[in-house]
Amino acid sequence: MNSTDTRTALVTGGSRGIGAATALRLAQDGADVALTYVQDEDGAREIVQKIEAYGRRALALRADSADPEAVPAAVHEAANTFGRLDILVNNAGIGVLGPIGSLTPADVDRVLAVNVRAVFLACRAAATRMERGGRIISVGTALSRRAGGPGGTLYAMSKSALAGLTKPLAHELGPRSITVNLVQPGPIDTDLNPADGPYAAGQRAGTALDRFGTTAEVASLISYLAGDEAAYITGTEVVVDGGHAA
């Protein structure tokens, strides 16, 4: 992250997938890292051990992003434990897929609670703890920029809200040199969307590179945005999708 000082980070949903890769990359690049998880305690502990093996401090916090109190509490606990908070990565998210007529009000409430409200509340909490030069990075989806297949309406709608949060918040926090950016991944090989899964062929064919991306490729972009060299990048969407939205 090109910083001479040890920086501290919180990655929500950091026990697997993009979140785990991001937590590890930030640690490799010199940050102490806290991460949240909901159910995968073993996965979270494994990531903590790997972070500590890099010589960095690590903290796993159980926090259900659907609970309006949980993520802000995790922000404050991470800041209190490490003595500061420099980087917030809003990665935790869920997708409830299906035809619009099959989605219940409970489905809508949970998706919006996790993908929108929790991000807003995490940003609000982080804004009270970050000093000059902080970084807020949210993880959205390229599906909010390019229509996906049927069944993704609720998920894409929820992630689209992150662009509306990112731009004005960048202006609000800019006088404190805190940057706010949105990363928009395309098809990424994860447990939830494997590159050899039943829906992979159509996604792969929609990319210019004819392949899925890796969690490490997304994590490298997030780490760059979290570093000193990205200090003049804010209020923007950065797409990492292999040309899926080209």
C-alpha positions, -999 to +999 in steps of 0.1 A: +000+000+000+031+022-003+029+036+032+057+039+057+033+036+087+014+005+097-022+009+085-053-008+098-082-022+079-116-037+084-129-061+057-166-071+061-173-106+049-137-115+051-138-152+058-140-164+022-140-153-014-131-118-024-132-107+012-107-133+024-084-126-006-086-089+002-078-093+039-047-114+030-035-090+004-039-060+027-019-079+053+008-088+028+010-052+019+016-042+056-018-036+072-032-050+104-066-064+094-099-071+112-126-091+093-162-099+099-180-131+094-215-145+100-213-183+102-179-194+089-160-192+121-134-218+110-128-199+078-124-166+097-099-182+121-079-196+092-076-162+076-066-147+110-038-173+113-025-165+078-026-127+085-006-133+117+019-155+098+027-123+078+036-106+110+005-085+112-022-082+138-056-098+130-090-098+145-121-118+136-155-103+145-188-121+142-212-096+127-244-102+108-247-073+084-285-076+085-283-064+121-282-025+120-260-025+151-235-052+142-214-036+115-210-002+131-200-021+163-174-040+143-160-007+130-156+007+164-142-025+179-116-027+151-106+009+156-104+004+194-084-028+191-059-014+166-059+021+179-071+036+146-089+027+114-074+037+081-092+014+056-128+001+054-137-025+027-174-030+024-174-065+009-202-084+027-232-090+005-259-115-003-279-123-034-314-137-035-321-147-070-353-155-088-381-141-109-395-109-094-428-125-087-413-151-065-394-127-042-410-120-009-410-087+011-387-106+036-363-113+007-363-076-003-358-064+033-328-087+039-310-080+007-314-042+011-304-045+048-271-063+040-262-048+006-273-012+013-281-003+048-251-021+064-227-003+039-242+031+048-239+025+085-204+011+082-193+042+063-210+065+088-192+048+117-159+048+099-162+085+091-161+092+128-130+072+134-108+078+103-081+105+103-068+122+072-059+099+043-085+072+051-098+049+025-134+036+020-138+009-007-171-009-014-175-040-035-205-039-060-211-058-091-207-053-129-243-064-131-253-030-119-238-015-151-249-042-176-280-062-174-275-098-164-297-128-168-333-131-155-335-134-117-309-109-108-332-078-105-331-075-067-294-081-064-285-057-091-308-030-077-292-033-043-257-031-056-266-001-078-273+019-047-236+018-038-228+042-067-253+067-053-235+064-019-200+066-032-201+098-052-216+122-027-197+107+002-164+112-017-173+150-018-183+150+019-151+133+031-127+148+005-117+178+026-102+153+050-083+135+022-105+104+027-112+087-006-143+067-014-145+043-043-165+015-057-151-017-072-174-035-097-163-071-102-176-092-131-176-130-131-152-140-103-143-176-094-156-181-059-174-209-039-207-191-046-201-187-084-174-212-094-158-210-128-169-246-135-204-241-122-237-247-141-240-210-150-204-204-158-204-209-196-227-179-203-208-156-180-175-166-194-187-161-230-198-126-221-163-115-212-137-102-236-111-124-221-132-156-221-125-165-185-135-158-149-115-135-128-097-145-096-103-132-061-066-122-061-071-100-091-100-081-073-080-080-041-050-064-059-072-036-072-087-030-037-052-029-022-041-003-048-071+019-040-062+016-003-027+028-009-009+061-012-005+059-050-044+061-053-047+092-032-062+112-062-088+086-071-121+091-054-158+091-061-155+066-090-164+031-101-135+009-111-146-022-131-127-054-129-147-077-151-126-090-180-145-068-204-179-081-194-193-046-195-174-035-225 
